[in-house]
Amino acid sequence: MGSFSGRWGHGRVVALVAALAAVLLVAACGGGGGSQGSEDGAPYTIGVSNGFISSEWRTQMIQDLERVNREYMDEGLTEELVIESADVDVQGQIQQMRNLINRGVDAIIVNPNSVTGLNQVIKEASDAGIVVISVDQEIPAEGATNVVIDQGEWARRSAEWLVEQLGGEGNVVVINGIAGHPANEARYDAVKEVFSQNPGIEVIAEANANWDQATGQQKMSNILASETDIDGVWTQDGMARGVLQAIIASDPERFPVVVGEARLGYMRLWNELRQQNEDFSSYGVINPPGVGASGLRIAVEMLQGKELKEGVLSGEANNTIYVPIPGVVNDQNFDEWYRQVRDREGEYVLDGIISREKAQSYFRQ
């Protein structure tokens, strides 16, 4: 019998060896499915750490994340989300994130319970090669990229509206969210800055109502029992309807100016009061629960190896992508916004999610 090379010819042997080498290379890279996704690591497993669930806003955030993730799943880019969602303290959220690290996720979308309390676990995730995206709340942690609206600007708009309505002077009550949460602190810092520029504004009472409607109503009722000379109220989303209900129940001789929110429950009450009193005025800046899904879009681009354009990141720690605030609800455009949402059920929050094209615009092509 002749040799193998003699029967096949040297050229055929070389070609066969090359073909086998190519097959082995693809296998070593985890390929073989023929799709682009299989070559770059897709489908990606994405985890979600949500440490506060006592809010309709957070429920809608998770729904938005699941809906946008289905788009990517249909294309073979992602798998089902791995969701850790419960009311937990900082230590509990650290455990959430470690659970996700141990699951071997490719990216983590986190809505953080603390400005700095998650720094170490975020570093652990980053060191493990996991993309970490902080949404809703801006944190300085090394290894995290923030995808948020500008919470200071969000609060500044309504504070400036309140000052304008009061003509630059008056006694103001402040009802805040959860003390120590990054978004809460950023918001109230901006509000205090606006008030400091208007020395005629005096804050006569403050309370934290944990972004909870019923708690907001109770805190406002307590303040109304001891303070009778209130000209205006600044509050945050999740509490404005409760605050307004407390004021209505107190039947004041003079109705204070109240900052509102871009949520259906509040807008229904706003609409009722407009019918009863044409002078009633309010103002709500949209705080989109869809910012979580916007963060997911950024994470998918990063997982595909894309690099952010120079100048996209900003903020105090230069690790933040500020996505647009979708808009405001005011007396001039109330009817237009209300028509769009009035038939929805529950406590729907006016929303906004960046498009895939918008997400891609942040990256080098």
C-alpha positions as CSV (number, residue, x, y, z in Angstrom):
1,M,0.0,0.0,0.0
2,G,1.2,3.5,-0.8
3,S,1.7,6.2,1.7
4,F,-1.3,8.5,2.8
5,S,0.4,11.5,1.1
6,G,1.2,9.5,-1.9
7,R,-2.4,8.5,-2.5
8,W,-4.0,11.9,-1.7
9,G,-1.2,14.2,-2.9
10,H,0.6,16.8,-0.8
11,G,-1.8,19.6,-1.6
12,R,-4.8,17.7,-0.4
13,V,-3.1,16.9,2.9
14,V,-2.2,20.5,3.5
15,A,-5.8,21.6,2.8
16,L,-7.2,18.9,5.1
17,V,-4.9,19.9,7.9
18,A,-5.9,23.5,7.5
19,A,-9.6,22.7,7.5
20,L,-9.2,20.6,10.7
21,A,-7.3,23.4,12.4
22,A,-10.1,25.9,11.5
23,V,-12.7,23.6,13.0
24,L,-10.7,23.2,16.2
25,L,-10.2,27.0,16.4
26,V,-13.9,27.6,16.2
27,A,-14.6,25.0,18.8
28,A,-12.1,26.5,21.1
29,C,-13.8,29.9,20.8
30,G,-17.1,28.4,21.7
31,G,-18.4,28.8,18.2
32,G,-20.0,26.4,15.8
33,G,-23.5,27.8,15.8
34,G,-22.8,29.9,12.8
35,S,-24.3,33.1,14.4
36,Q,-22.5,36.2,15.2
37,G,-23.8,35.9,18.8
38,S,-22.1,32.6,19.4
39,E,-18.7,34.1,18.3
40,D,-18.8,37.0,20.7
41,G,-20.1,35.2,23.8
42,A,-23.9,35.7,23.2
43,P,-26.4,34.8,24.5
44,Y,-25.4,36.9,27.5
45,T,-26.8,36.3,31.0
46,I,-27.8,39.5,32.7
47,G,-28.5,39.9,36.3
48,V,-30.6,42.5,38.1
49,S,-30.1,43.7,41.7
50,N,-33.1,45.7,42.9
51,G,-32.9,46.3,46.7
52,F,-36.2,48.3,47.1
53,I,-39.6,47.0,45.9
54,S,-42.1,49.0,47.9
55,S,-42.8,51.3,45.0
56,E,-44.8,51.1,41.9
57,W,-41.9,52.8,40.1
58,R,-39.6,49.8,40.9
59,T,-42.3,47.3,39.7
60,Q,-42.5,49.2,36.4
61,M,-38.7,49.3,36.1
62,I,-38.6,45.5,36.3
63,Q,-41.4,45.2,33.7
64,D,-39.5,47.5,31.4
65,L,-36.3,45.5,31.8
66,E,-38.1,42.3,31.0
67,R,-39.9,43.7,28.0
68,V,-36.7,45.1,26.4
69,N,-34.7,42.0,27.3
70,R,-37.3,40.0,25.3
71,E,-36.2,42.0,22.2
72,Y,-32.6,40.8,22.6
73,M,-33.7,37.3,23.5
74,D,-35.6,37.1,20.2
75,E,-32.3,37.9,18.4
76,G,-30.3,35.4,20.5
77,L,-28.3,38.1,22.2
78,T,-29.5,37.5,25.8
79,E,-31.1,34.9,28.0
80,E,-33.8,35.3,30.6
81,L,-32.9,37.9,33.2
82,V,-31.6,36.6,36.6
83,I,-33.5,38.9,39.0
84,E,-32.7,39.5,42.6
85,S,-35.5,41.8,43.8
86,A,-36.5,42.3,47.5
87,D,-36.6,45.0,50.2
88,V,-33.1,44.7,51.6
89,D,-30.6,46.8,53.4
90,V,-27.1,47.5,52.1
91,Q,-25.8,44.1,53.3
92,G,-28.7,42.4,51.7
93,Q,-28.0,44.1,48.4
94,I,-24.3,43.1,48.7
95,Q,-25.6,39.5,49.0
96,Q,-27.8,39.9,46.0
97,M,-24.9,41.0,43.9
98,R,-22.7,38.1,45.2
99,N,-25.5,35.7,44.3
100,L,-25.4,37.1,40.7
101,I,-21.6,36.9,40.6
102,N,-21.7,33.2,41.7
103,R,-24.3,32.6,39.0
104,G,-21.7,33.7,36.4
105,V,-23.7,36.5,34.9
106,D,-22.1,38.6,32.1
107,A,-23.6,41.9,33.3
108,I,-25.3,43.2,36.4
109,I,-27.9,46.0,36.3
110,V,-28.1,47.4,39.9
111,N,-30.3,50.1,41.4
112,P,-28.1,50.8,44.4
113,N,-29.3,51.3,48.0
114,S,-26.2,53.3,49.0
115,V,-23.8,55.8,47.5
116,T,-20.7,54.0,48.6
117,G,-21.9,50.8,50.4
118,L,-21.6,48.6,47.3
119,N,-18.1,49.7,46.3
120,Q,-16.4,46.5,47.3
121,V,-18.9,44.1,45.7
122,I,-18.9,46.1,42.5
123,K,-15.1,45.8,42.4
124,E,-15.5,42.0,42.9
125,A,-17.9,41.9,40.0
126,S,-15.7,44.0,37.8
127,D,-12.6,42.0,38.7
128,A,-14.6,38.9,37.6
129,G,-15.1,40.5,34.1
130,I,-18.7,41.4,34.8
131,V,-20.1,44.6,33.3
132,V,-21.8,46.6,36.1
133,I,-24.4,49.2,35.2
134,S,-25.9,51.4,38.0
135,V,-29.3,52.7,37.0
136,D,-31.5,55.4,38.5
137,Q,-28.9,56.5,41.0
138,E,-25.5,57.8,40.4
139,I,-22.6,56.2,42.4
140,P,-18.8,56.8,42.2
141,A,-17.9,53.1,42.5
142,E,-14.9,52.0,40.5
143,G,-15.9,49.4,37.9
144,A,-19.5,50.8,37.6
145,T,-21.0,52.8,34.7
146,N,-24.0,54.9,35.7
147,V,-26.9,55.1,33.3
148,V,-29.2,57.7,34.9
149,I,-31.2,60.8,34.4
150,D,-29.6,63.8,36.0
151,Q,-31.4,63.6,39.4
152,G,-30.2,67.0,40.4
153,E,-31.6,68.6,37.3
154,W,-34.8,66.6,37.7
155,A,-35.4,68.1,41.1
156,R,-34.1,71.6,40.2
157,R,-36.8,72.0,37.6
158,S,-39.7,71.5,40.1
159,A,-38.0,73.6,42.8
160,E,-37.6,76.5,40.3
161,W,-41.2,76.2,39.3
162,L,-42.3,76.3,43.0
163,V,-40.1,79.4,43.7
164,E,-41.6,81.1,40.6
165,Q,-45.1,80.3,41.6
166,L,-44.4,81.8,45.1
167,G,-42.9,84.9,43.7
168,G,-39.6,84.1,45.3
169,E,-40.8,84.1,48.9
170,G,-42.8,81.9,51.3
171,N,-42.9,79.2,53.9
172,V,-42.1,75.8,52.3
173,V,-42.5,72.2,53.5
174,V,-40.2,69.5,52.1
175,I,-41.2,65.8,52.0
176,N,-38.2,63.7,50.9
177,G,-37.7,60.1,50.0
178,I,-35.3,57.7,51.8
179,A,-32.5,59.4,53.6
180,G,-29.1,58.3,52.3
181,H,-30.2,57.0,49.0
182,P,-28.1,58.4,46.2
183,A,-31.1,59.8,44.2
184,N,-32.7,61.4,47.3
185,E,-29.4,63.1,48.3
186,A,-28.8,64.4,44.7
187,R,-32.3,65.7,44.5
188,Y,-32.4,67.5,47.8
189,D,-28.9,69.0,47.3
190,A,-30.2,70.6,44.1
191,V,-33.4,71.8,45.8
192,K,-31.4,73.4,48.6
193,E,-29.2,75.1,46.1
194,V,-32.3,76.6,44.4
195,F,-33.8,77.7,47.7
196,S,-30.5,79.3,48.8
197,Q,-30.5,81.5,45.7
198,N,-33.9,82.8,46.8
199,P,-33.5,84.0,50.4
200,G,-37.3,84.7,50.6
201,I,-37.9,81.0,50.7
202,E,-37.9,79.5,54.2
203,V,-38.1,75.7,54.8
204,I,-40.2,75.4,57.9
205,A,-40.6,71.6,58.1
206,E,-38.9,68.6,56.6
207,A,-39.7,64.9,56.7
208,N,-38.7,61.6,55.0
209,A,-41.5,59.5,53.7
210,N,-39.5,56.8,52.0
211,W,-41.1,57.3,48.5
212,D,-44.3,55.8,49.9
213,Q,-47.7,57.4,49.2
214,A,-49.3,56.5,52.5
215,T,-46.3,57.5,54.5
216,G,-46.2,60.8,52.6
217,Q,-49.9,61.4,53.5
218,Q,-49.2,60.7,57.2
219,K,-46.1,62.9,57.4
220,M,-47.9,65.8,55.7
221,S,-50.9,65.4,58.0
222,N,-48.6,65.6,61.0
223,I,-47.0,68.8,59.7
224,L,-50.4,70.3,59.0
225,A,-51.4,69.7,62.6
226,S,-48.6,72.0,63.8
227,E,-47.9,74.4,60.9
228,T,-50.7,76.6,59.7
229,D,-48.8,79.1,57.6
230,I,-47.7,77.0,54.6
231,D,-47.2,78.6,51.2
232,G,-45.7,75.7,49.2
233,V,-44.7,72.1,49.4
234,W,-41.8,70.5,47.5
235,T,-41.9,66.7,47.4
236,Q,-40.6,63.8,45.3
237,D,-42.3,61.2,43.1
238,G,-44.1,58.4,44.9
239,M,-45.4,60.7,47.6
240,A,-47.1,63.7,46.0
241,R,-50.6,62.2,45.8
242,G,-50.4,61.3,49.5
243,V,-49.2,64.8,50.3
244,L,-52.0,66.4,48.2
245,Q,-54.6,64.1,49.8
246,A,-53.5,65.2,53.3
247,I,-53.8,68.9,52.3
248,I,-57.3,68.3,50.9
249,A,-58.4,66.5,54.0
250,S,-57.2,69.4,56.2
251,D,-59.5,71.8,54.3
252,P,-57.2,74.8,54.5
253,E,-58.4,78.3,54.2
254,R,-55.6,78.9,51.7
255,F,-54.4,76.1,49.5
256,P,-50.5,75.9,49.2
257,V,-48.7,75.5,46.0
258,V,-47.8,71.8,45.6
259,V,-45.1,70.2,43.4
260,G,-46.7,67.1,41.8
261,E,-45.5,64.1,39.9
262,A,-45.9,62.5,36.5
263,R,-47.9,59.5,37.7
264,L,-51.4,58.5,36.8
265,G,-52.7,58.4,40.4
266,Y,-51.6,62.0,41.0
267,M,-52.7,63.1,37.6
268,R,-56.3,61.8,38.2
269,L,-56.4,63.9,41.4
270,W,-54.9,66.8,39.6
271,N,-57.6,66.6,37.0
272,E,-60.4,66.5,39.6
273,L,-59.0,69.6,41.3
274,R,-58.7,71.4,38.0
275,Q,-62.5,70.8,37.5
276,Q,-63.3,72.2,40.9
277,N,-60.8,75.1,40.9
278,E,-59.4,76.5,37.7
279,D,-56.7,78.2,39.7
280,F,-55.2,74.9,40.9
281,S,-51.7,74.5,39.5
282,S,-49.1,71.7,39.7
283,Y,-46.0,70.4,38.0
284,G,-44.5,67.0,37.6
285,V,-41.1,66.1,36.0
286,I,-41.0,62.6,34.4
287,N,-38.7,60.2,36.2
288,P,-38.7,57.2,33.8
289,P,-38.7,53.7,35.3
290,G,-37.4,52.7,31.9
291,V,-34.0,54.0,32.9
292,G,-33.3,50.4,33.9
293,A,-34.0,49.2,30.4
294,S,-31.9,52.0,29.1
295,G,-29.1,50.6,31.2
296,L,-29.7,47.2,29.7
297,R,-29.2,48.6,26.2
298,I,-25.9,50.1,27.2
299,A,-24.8,46.8,28.8
300,V,-25.6,44.8,25.7
301,E,-23.4,47.2,23.6
302,M,-20.6,46.9,26.1
303,L,-20.8,43.1,26.1
304,Q,-20.4,43.1,22.3
305,G,-17.0,44.8,22.9
306,K,-17.9,48.3,21.9
307,E,-16.1,51.3,23.4
308,L,-17.7,54.5,24.5
309,K,-16.9,57.6,22.6
310,E,-14.7,60.2,24.2
311,G,-16.7,62.7,26.2
312,V,-19.8,60.5,26.7
313,L,-18.9,59.9,30.4
314,S,-19.4,62.8,32.8
315,G,-20.5,63.4,36.4
316,E,-18.4,63.8,39.6
317,A,-16.6,60.4,39.1
318,N,-16.6,60.7,35.3
319,N,-18.4,57.3,35.1
320,T,-21.9,58.5,34.2
321,I,-24.1,58.5,31.0
322,Y,-26.9,61.0,31.5
323,V,-29.9,59.9,29.5
324,P,-32.6,62.5,28.6
325,I,-35.3,63.5,31.0
326,P,-38.4,62.6,28.9
327,G,-40.3,65.8,29.8
328,V,-42.6,67.5,32.3
329,V,-46.3,67.7,33.0
330,N,-47.6,71.2,33.6
331,D,-50.8,73.2,33.3
332,Q,-50.1,74.0,29.6
333,N,-49.6,70.4,28.4
334,F,-51.7,68.5,31.1
335,D,-54.5,67.5,28.8
336,E,-52.2,66.1,26.1
337,W,-50.3,63.9,28.6
338,Y,-53.5,62.9,30.5
339,R,-55.2,61.7,27.3
340,Q,-52.3,59.3,26.7
341,V,-52.4,57.6,30.0
342,R,-55.8,58.1,31.6
343,D,-57.1,54.6,30.5
344,R,-54.2,52.7,32.0
345,E,-54.6,50.7,35.2
346,G,-53.0,51.3,38.5
347,E,-50.2,53.7,39.3
348,Y,-48.7,54.0,35.9
349,V,-45.6,56.3,35.7
350,L,-44.9,58.3,32.6
351,D,-41.9,56.7,31.1
352,G,-39.1,56.7,28.6
353,I,-36.5,54.2,27.4
354,I,-33.7,55.2,25.1
355,S,-33.8,53.5,21.7
356,R,-31.2,51.0,20.5
357,E,-30.0,53.7,18.0
358,K,-29.6,56.1,20.9
359,A,-27.6,53.6,22.9
360,Q,-25.4,52.9,19.9
361,S,-24.8,56.6,19.5
362,Y,-22.8,56.6,22.7
363,F,-20.2,54.2,21.3
364,R,-17.5,54.2,18.6
365,Q,-18.8,52.5,15.5
